[in-house]
Amino acid sequence: MSSRFETQQRLIDATREIIILEGVEGFTLDNVCRRAGFTRGAFYSNFSTKESLLAALAEDEYADLIERLDMQVEKWRSVDAAKPARIDSLLFDAMDAIGVNRTLYALHTEMQARSVRDQEWGARLADLNEEFLTALGGVLETILEAARRKPEAPMRVITHAVIGIVLRAAAIDALVESYKEHQSQARSRVVGPASPPRIERTVPQHLPIAQSPAKPIVETIIPLLYAMSKPI
């Protein structure tokens, strides 16, 4: 039998997959329970409403993003810092920690759109965004320090600019990925009277940024960081 924590995590993971693959339109109680492998009773034993589950997903997602960024900074600290580091190399490390892909784009845009319509949800999301903004700002500042540079503009402003580029890069990755998925389905479609069995869609594995279609967009962050900083 699953523990309460495991049950909640499976429901959160199921919600994440549904929003990435189907959007909020697919976020129904039946859909969540089916994908997680639980009954409605199990759902209501852990979450009072769908809204509370969605809030748990947002908290889980932002906490995971911040944790991955913190882990990347720790990796950098374990490397000899005697020589200046390359901004592009460190930036790609940070972007891979975030995951500039369909998952980031789908979850972020759905949550942002909901925050416009729901003031209470928007207030909570604003708090989570602030935590992420602080974490990413610290990472960008670490990158500049490693490259022997210091910011000439407030880090908050630089971080907002970087987030804008990252989300556009994630959108490009999502569009390319969706197109490939559509093409693959079109090639494998069976023509005939019999319908193929329903296959549960899964969130695809993502490429590192160096191999991603989002790479050229992410690379525009490099001149931005140089333009908004100066040598120490």
PyMOL commands that set and color helices and strands:
alter all, ss='L'
color gray80, all
select helices_A, chain A and resi 4-22+24-26+29-36+40-46+50-77+87-98+102-117+119-146+155-188+209-211+215-218+221-227
alter helices_A, ss='H'
color red, helices_A
select strands_A, chain A and resi 149-151+229-231
alter strands_A, ss='S'
color yellow, strands_A
deselect
rebuild
show_as cartoon
